[in-house]
Amino acid sequence: MKFGFLAVAALVVALAVGWVAITTRGADATAKPAPGPAAIDVPVASVVEKTVPVFLTYVGSTDPVRTVTLQAQVTGYLLNGLVPDGSDVTRGQLLYQIDPSTYQAVLDQAKAQEQKDEAALQYANANRQRNEVMSKNGDVSLDTLQQSTSTEQQLVAAIAADKAAIATAQINLDHTRIRAPFAGRAGISTLYEGALINTAGSTINTLVQLDPIYATFNPPDADLPEIQKSQAKVQIAVDVTVGSGTNASEYHGKLAILDNTVGRGTSTITARALIENPHHTLLPGQLVQVHLHVTDQPNTLLVPQVAVSSSQLGKYLYVVGRDNKVQQRFVELGDEYDPLVVVTRGVSRGESIVTGNLLKIGPGTVVKPVPAQPQAAAGAK
């Protein structure tokens, strides 16, 4: 009985083990493989090929094309300053008025003297003519005729002197009105209403021309051959920037002056660009970046600046390769044409560059490319 009971128990255990094994094999047969990591959505942009301008860049400063000291040429009390300090003025605009009363009186006196002498001349002329007739009949001596002729000639000379005195008086009267010799911006006055100008040549203010304005810079003599070669073909275009980043302002003009000597101690030459400044936002003395457009470079590869990353080994880009797997490419960069940058080595035209989600990917990461917003290089063709 005991042996039979053990045999039955062993059979039950064997059947149970077999059922578990069969169930396990069935489950393994129907199980699916674990899915791989999901592809990451990334914005991509193509490597583009364009013609880009080539610039030589220097640090410079702005200078007025013309500056003049406004001075009084006559003495007297300053009656009015007709424009506020720092005002923009036009050519010929009246800026200051010196008391004209004394000079007006001198002018009136000179004009009155001319009238007096002209009246005397009329009488002298008639008297000479009578004496000429009477001298032929012997009624007037030759001496009397000569005296009347001399008197007439003296009065002619006196009237000429009167005209010169009137012109001088008029000039002095005009000098009581100080006008702008050209369009520009006035500075801060040194004399105000009621001040006595007791010396001719007293400085009242300074006027500077703001449009156009010079950007003065000093290229090294090593750059001269390239600048002169470009200048021989066409007048060199110049861009001037003030500030940086979002606060940068850009102005445009042409290379106007290359000095005739190179500094012995600096090996640089003084150059000036004539910059358009219609809104008078550039002022003399500002520091600027001067960019000379010396040539154009065709077949240049560019990528978005935001796609460039850095490591201890250098600059690199993430390129979408076969099967949408990311490749890391170390590159060499050139000039920037915001928002693009030149790539001189490491990529080819038309390759897809990852421009976003850069911290989520690495070499070999599977991605799902999404077209990025189009970007254009400033100045690229």
C-alpha positions in Angstrom: 0.0 0.0 0.0 2.8 2.4 0.9 4.6 1.7 -2.3 1.4 2.3 -4.4 0.8 5.6 -2.7 4.3 6.8 -3.5 4.0 5.8 -7.1 0.7 7.7 -7.5 2.2 10.8 -5.9 5.3 10.7 -8.2 3.0 10.4 -11.2 1.0 13.5 -10.1 4.2 15.6 -9.6 5.5 14.5 -13.1 2.2 15.5 -14.7 2.3 18.9 -13.0 5.9 19.6 -14.0 5.1 18.7 -17.6 2.0 20.9 -17.7 4.1 23.9 -16.4 6.8 23.3 -19.0 4.3 23.1 -21.8 2.6 26.3 -20.6 5.9 28.1 -20.3 6.9 27.0 -23.9 3.6 28.3 -25.2 4.0 31.6 -23.5 7.5 32.0 -24.9 6.3 31.2 -28.4 3.7 33.9 -28.4 5.7 36.7 -26.6 6.8 39.8 -28.8 10.3 41.3 -28.6 10.7 44.5 -26.4 10.4 47.7 -28.5 13.6 49.8 -29.0 13.8 53.5 -28.0 11.4 55.9 -29.8 13.0 58.3 -32.4 13.5 61.8 -31.2 11.9 64.7 -33.2 14.7 67.1 -34.1 14.6 70.2 -36.4 17.0 70.0 -39.3 18.4 72.3 -41.9 20.4 71.7 -45.1 23.9 72.8 -45.7 23.6 75.6 -48.2 26.0 76.9 -50.8 26.0 80.6 -51.5 28.2 83.5 -52.6 29.1 85.6 -49.6 30.8 89.0 -49.2 34.3 89.0 -47.8 35.0 91.8 -45.3 38.1 93.3 -43.7 37.1 94.5 -40.2 38.7 97.2 -38.1 38.0 99.2 -35.0 37.5 102.9 -35.7 35.8 106.1 -34.5 33.5 108.7 -36.0 34.7 112.2 -37.0 32.7 115.1 -38.5 33.3 115.9 -42.2 33.2 119.6 -41.2 33.4 121.4 -37.9 33.4 125.2 -37.4 33.7 127.5 -34.4 31.0 130.1 -34.5 32.7 133.4 -33.6 31.6 137.0 -33.4 33.3 139.4 -36.0 31.9 142.5 -34.3 31.5 143.8 -30.8 28.2 144.4 -29.0 25.6 142.9 -26.8 24.3 139.5 -27.6 20.6 140.0 -28.0 19.2 136.5 -28.8 20.2 132.9 -29.2 17.6 131.8 -31.7 18.1 128.0 -31.4 18.4 125.8 -28.3 21.8 124.3 -27.5 22.2 120.9 -29.3 19.7 121.8 -32.1 20.0 120.5 -35.6 20.1 123.5 -38.0 20.0 124.1 -41.7 22.4 126.0 -43.9 21.9 129.7 -43.6 19.7 129.5 -40.5 20.0 132.5 -38.1 21.5 131.3 -34.9 22.6 134.4 -32.9 21.7 138.1 -33.1 24.1 140.8 -31.8 22.7 144.3 -31.1 22.7 145.9 -34.6 21.7 149.5 -33.6 25.2 151.0 -33.7 26.0 149.3 -37.0 22.7 150.3 -38.5 23.4 153.9 -37.6 26.8 153.8 -39.2 25.2 152.4 -42.4 22.6 155.1 -42.4 25.3 157.8 -42.0 27.3 156.4 -44.9 24.2 156.4 -47.1 23.4 160.0 -46.2 27.0 161.1 -47.0 26.6 159.4 -50.4 23.4 161.3 -51.0 25.1 164.6 -50.0 28.1 164.0 -52.3 25.8 163.0 -55.2 23.9 166.3 -54.8 27.2 168.2 -54.8 28.4 166.3 -57.8 25.3 167.3 -59.7 26.1 171.0 -59.1 29.8 170.6 -59.8 28.9 168.9 -63.1 26.6 171.7 -64.1 29.1 174.3 -63.0 31.9 172.7 -65.1 29.7 172.6 -68.2 28.8 176.4 -67.8 32.5 177.3 -67.3 33.4 175.3 -70.4 30.9 177.4 -72.5 31.9 180.7 -70.9 35.6 180.0 -71.2 35.2 179.8 -75.0 33.9 183.4 -75.0 36.5 184.6 -72.5 34.0 185.2 -69.8 35.6 182.7 -67.4 39.3 182.2 -66.9 41.0 178.9 -67.6 41.9 178.6 -63.9 38.2 178.8 -63.0 37.4 176.1 -65.5 40.1 173.9 -64.1 38.9 174.4 -60.5 35.4 173.4 -61.4 36.7 170.3 -63.2 38.8 169.4 -60.2 35.8 169.8 -57.9 33.7 167.5 -60.0 36.4 164.8 -60.1 36.9 165.1 -56.3 33.2 164.5 -55.8 33.2 161.5 -58.1 36.0 160.0 -55.9 34.1 161.0 -52.7 31.1 159.1 -53.9 33.3 156.0 -54.6 34.6 156.3 -51.1 31.0 156.6 -49.8 30.0 153.4 -51.6 33.0 151.6 -50.0 31.9 153.0 -46.6 28.3 151.8 -47.2 29.6 148.3 -48.2 31.8 148.1 -45.0 28.9 149.3 -42.8 26.6 146.7 -44.4 29.1 144.0 -43.9 29.5 144.9 -40.2 25.7 145.0 -39.9 25.4 141.6 -41.5 28.0 140.3 -39.0 25.6 141.0 -36.2 23.6 138.1 -37.5 25.5 134.8 -37.1 24.2 132.1 -39.4 24.9 128.4 -39.9 27.4 128.0 -42.8 26.2 124.4 -43.4 23.6 122.0 -42.1 24.6 120.3 -38.8 24.2 120.3 -35.1 25.0 123.1 -32.7 26.8 122.4 -29.5 26.6 124.2 -26.1 26.8 127.9 -26.2 29.6 129.7 -24.3 27.8 133.1 -24.4 24.1 133.9 -23.7 21.7 136.8 -24.1 22.9 140.0 -22.5 26.6 139.1 -22.7 28.9 141.8 -24.0 31.1 140.7 -26.8 33.9 143.1 -26.5 36.5 141.4 -28.7 35.9 140.4 -32.3 36.6 136.7 -32.6 34.9 135.7 -29.4 33.7 132.0 -29.6 30.0 131.5 -29.1 29.4 127.9 -30.2 30.6 125.0 -32.3 28.8 123.5 -35.3 29.5 120.1 -36.7 28.2 118.4 -39.8 26.6 115.0 -39.0 25.4 113.8 -42.5 27.4 112.4 -43.9 30.0 111.6 -41.2 33.5 110.0 -41.4 34.4 106.7 -39.9 38.2 106.8 -39.3 40.2 103.6 -39.0 43.7 102.3 -39.4 44.3 99.2 -41.5 47.7 97.6 -41.3 50.0 98.0 -44.3 49.7 94.2 -44.9 46.0 94.8 -45.9 46.8 97.6 -48.3 47.4 95.4 -51.5 43.9 93.8 -51.1 42.2 97.1 -50.4 43.9 98.8 -53.3 43.2 95.9 -55.7 39.5 96.1 -54.8 39.5 99.9 -54.9 40.9 99.8 -58.4 37.9 97.9 -59.6 35.0 99.7 -57.8 34.5 102.0 -54.9 34.6 99.9 -51.8 31.3 99.6 -49.9 31.6 100.0 -46.1 29.3 98.9 -43.3 29.7 100.4 -39.9 28.2 98.9 -36.7 27.8 100.5 -33.3 27.1 98.3 -30.3 26.6 94.5 -30.3 23.9 91.9 -30.2 20.3 93.1 -30.3 21.5 96.7 -29.6 23.7 96.9 -32.7 23.0 99.6 -35.3 24.3 99.4 -38.8 25.2 102.2 -41.2 26.4 102.2 -44.8 28.8 104.2 -46.9 31.9 104.1 -49.2 35.6 104.2 -48.6 36.6 107.8 -49.2 40.2 108.5 -48.2 43.4 106.5 -47.9 46.2 108.6 -46.5 49.4 109.0 -48.4 51.8 107.7 -45.7 52.2 104.7 -43.5 53.0 105.3 -39.9 56.6 104.2 -39.2 55.9 103.2 -35.6 52.5 101.5 -36.2 52.8 100.2 -39.8 49.2 101.4 -40.3 47.6 103.9 -42.6 44.8 106.3 -41.8 41.6 105.6 -43.8 38.2 107.3 -43.8 34.8 106.0 -44.9 32.0 108.5 -45.7 28.9 107.1 -43.9 25.3 108.1 -44.5 23.8 109.4 -41.3 20.4 110.9 -42.2 18.9 110.6 -38.8 21.9 112.1 -37.0 22.1 109.0 -34.7 25.9 108.7 -35.2 27.9 111.4 -33.3 31.6 112.3 -33.6 33.8 110.4 -31.3 31.9 107.1 -31.2 33.7 103.8 -31.4 32.6 101.7 -34.3 33.3 98.5 -36.2 34.3 99.2 -39.8 33.7 96.4 -42.3 35.2 96.8 -45.8 33.6 94.8 -48.5 36.6 93.9 -50.6 35.4 90.9 -52.6 32.8 88.1 -53.0 33.5 84.5 -52.3 31.4 82.0 -54.4 30.5 78.3 -53.5 30.7 78.9 -49.8 29.0 76.3 -47.5 26.9 77.7 -44.6 25.0 76.2 -41.7 22.9 77.8 -38.9 25.0 79.1 -36.0 22.6 77.4 -33.5 23.6 74.0 -34.8 27.3 74.4 -33.8 28.4 72.8 -30.5 31.8 72.7 -28.8 33.8 70.2 -26.9 37.4 69.8 -25.8 38.2 68.4 -29.3 36.7 71.4 -31.1 33.6 72.6 -32.9 31.2 70.0 -34.2 27.8 69.4 -35.8 25.3 66.6 -35.6 24.5 65.3 -39.1 21.5 63.0 -39.9 23.0 60.0 -41.6 21.8 56.6 -42.9 18.7 55.2 -41.2 18.2 58.6 -39.5 21.1 57.9 -37.1 23.0 60.9 -35.8 26.7 61.4 -36.8 29.1 63.7 -35.0 31.2 65.8 -37.4 34.0 68.0 -36.3 34.2 71.1 -38.5 36.3 74.2 -39.2 34.4 77.4 -39.2 34.8 80.7 -41.1 33.1 84.1 -41.0 29.7 84.6 -39.5 26.8 85.9 -41.6 24.1 86.0 -38.9 22.3 83.7 -38.5 24.6 81.5 -40.5 28.2 80.6 -40.3 30.7 79.4 -42.9 31.9 75.8 -42.7 35.3 75.3 -44.4 35.7 71.6 -43.6 33.6 68.7 -42.3 30.3 68.8 -44.2 29.0 68.7 -47.8 26.3 70.6 -49.6 22.7 69.4 -49.0 23.5 67.3 -45.8 20.9 67.6 -43.0 22.2 69.3 -39.9 20.4 69.0 -36.5 19.6 72.5 -35.2 17.6 71.7 -32.1 17.2 69.3 -29.2 21.0 69.0 -29.2 21.2 68.0 -25.5 18.9 65.0 -26.1 21.0 63.3 -28.8 24.4 61.9 -29.4 26.3 59.9 -32.0 24.1 56.9 -33.1 20.8 58.4 -31.8 17.9 57.6 -34.0 16.0 60.8 -34.8 12.9 61.9 -36.7 13.9 64.9 -38.8 11.5 67.9 -38.9 12.2 70.9 -41.2 13.5 73.8 -39.3 12.4 77.4 -39.9 14.3 78.8 -43.0 17.2 81.1 -42.3 19.0 83.4 -44.6 22.5 84.8 -44.3 22.8 88.6 -44.0 24.6 89.7 -47.2 24.8 86.2 -48.7 23.7 85.8 -52.3 
